[in-house]
Amino acid sequence: MKFESMPDEIFLDIFDYIAGYDLIYSFYNLNQRFNSILHGIRFHLDLSRVQQRTFLYICHSILPEFCQQIYSIKLSNKQTINGIDYYLDQSKYLRQDQVQNLILIEPTLEQFTKLISYFSLLKTLTIHTTDYLIIPIEYISQSLRVCQLANCQFDISRTNLTEKIFFLEELNIKISDTNHFFLLLNSMVYLKRLICHISENLSTTTTTTIFTSFESQQKSLVFLNYLKLNICSISFTHIENLLNLCPNLFSFTYTYTTGMNSSFDNEHIDTNRWETLLENQLIHLNKFDLHISLNIDPQRDLNFLTNQFQQLKFFSQNHIRIIYEVTTYKHILCTIPFIKSHLTNYSSKSSLTNIPDAYARIRHFDLVLNESILSQQQHTIRCPLVHSFYLGLYENITPIEQQSRLLLNQSISFVYLKHFELYGTCITDGFVAQLLTKMTNLSSLTLPLNHLQSCQFNESIRMNMKRITKLQLALTESLTIDCIKNVLIPSFPNLHSLCFALDNRLYSFKDILLSMIDTDTTNDYLKHLMFVELFALDQDWDENMLNETKNIIRYRNNYRFLYIWL
């Protein structure tokens, strides 16, 4: 069968797997039939990880022609250096009322306020940021139904929330004042899913008054069926008041961590109060995950406390298992499988006795491996679905190498790993080579510079490394031009992102850059490279030198770190 003789339905299925800009670039204007198919498709444009020329092509060619078909846009300031401002400048004359889904990575507040005015009918807003972004709530439109703002907080100081109703159905947000939190919920009575991180309470007043107001106005969260709380050192009373407003809760995930104020710890492990909540308020609850992390107290009897929780009627009826763990700094009480996706080292003590699938939800595993860790381990840690693995080796690994290999083989299914980070000074090439040989689906790799040779001479590793799109080398040793040309480029031909150190006394930044992007065109190496992070070992970057490359790069300079968008 010829390609063009296939029915439109097959093309539509195929096109679902191709990025919007690649689809248009490859098929638009080939013939009238493909043009007709493309003009009937809704597009998601991901501008967060593209080269500059692709970014400009999208803004100048795709947006004007297909603006009425674009329903979702993703923008970033991270790898596309100041890419949000770049987008605003390139598309400022376009109406974008049809966009329903907006995803922003590391935006500034100014950028957010400008962008939000572009999208008047937005239904879903997602912001990923490492900064603590405070968003004025007046920018949350009536059309929004989903807000994913994990590290953001609403500023409600300039808005009278008693007179305002939002139609949000899903909300993920950070809160530092429980009074503001309850006021906010009073205006969001249509919520179905709520994920909230509540830090140590800064309020001077109590929640009781506000809660009474809630009751009198009968503004319970009757539609809320999913609640996930991450709590840091606040009174359990606030939690009880909140749960009183959730009569139809079906799924509840609760995480408590001791902060600076540990005076509330005993409230959160009071089984009588939990019994009252579970039996009287949460009568429709079907799924409950619990994780309580407390500062170590020698007087605390973890066996007794665990048994108290285990004897609660709700846990016994729903066959929920409670265990305890002791780490270096914390006492932990939790249900299994663990609700946390991130595991740091093995616990020094645990009531866990090799329960299958206890760690099935772990996706990120950080492990510093030494003889002490190996000797303390009490039970087998099996994390079958780990995607990201950090391994630190700072002792001579040779005497315990066989034991280490056995432990790692039992703990991790290497075939599922997407990201691997290796740090340390006492690591044999053989140990590294054996690990990398098993990681057949890696897309991201961090390792010391000296182990690049393992990637070059081992054929199995060479095949695995061709899939790597993100590479970070240790920032303690300078990469040489010879190493770039003879080792890095041949071993990692499909890199999108690269991070390494540079001795700027010995090598010109411009020479290093050109060695990566002006390679032999017959080999087409590093054609996908779009982001480079450089660390200067000797001194800060020379601005005059950087200005010479403005025609081929956009960059951000932060002391000795230089972030480059190609």
Secondary structure as UniProt FT lines:
FT   HELIX           3..5
FT   HELIX           8..15
FT   TURN            16..17
FT   HELIX           20..27
FT   TURN            28..29
FT   HELIX           32..38
FT   TURN            39..40
FT   STRAND          43..46
FT   HELIX           52..57
FT   HELIX           58..62
FT   HELIX           63..66
FT   HELIX           67..69
FT   STRAND          70..76
FT   TURN            78..82
FT   HELIX           83..90
FT   TURN            92..93
FT   TURN            97..98
FT   STRAND          101..105
FT   HELIX           109..116
FT   TURN            117..118
FT   TURN            120..121
FT   STRAND          124..128
FT   STRAND          133..136
FT   HELIX           137..139
FT   TURN            142..143
FT   STRAND          146..148
FT   TURN            150..151
FT   STRAND          152..155
FT   TURN            157..158
FT   HELIX           161..163
FT   STRAND          170..175
FT   HELIX           178..186
FT   TURN            189..190
FT   STRAND          193..198
FT   HELIX           208..217
FT   TURN            222..223
FT   STRAND          226..232
FT   HELIX           236..244
FT   TURN            247..248
FT   STRAND          251..257
FT   TURN            263..264
FT   HELIX           265..268
FT   HELIX           271..276
FT   HELIX           277..281
FT   TURN            283..284
FT   STRAND          287..295
FT   TURN            298..299
FT   HELIX           302..310
FT   HELIX           313..317
FT   TURN            318..319
FT   STRAND          321..326
FT   STRAND          330..336
FT   STRAND          342..344
FT   STRAND          349..350
FT   TURN            356..361
FT   STRAND          364..368
FT   HELIX           371..376
FT   TURN            384..385
FT   STRAND          388..393
FT   HELIX           398..400
FT   HELIX           401..411
FT   HELIX           414..416
FT   STRAND          419..424
FT   HELIX           429..438
FT   TURN            440..441
FT   STRAND          444..447
FT   HELIX           449..451
FT   HELIX           452..457
FT   HELIX           459..465
FT   TURN            466..467
FT   STRAND          470..473
FT   TURN            475..476
FT   HELIX           481..483
FT   HELIX           484..488
FT   HELIX           489..491
FT   TURN            493..494
FT   STRAND          497..502
FT   TURN            504..506
FT   HELIX           509..517
FT   TURN            521..528
FT   STRAND          531..536
FT   HELIX           543..547
FT   TURN            548..552
FT   STRAND          554..558
FT   TURN            559..560
FT   STRAND          561..565
//
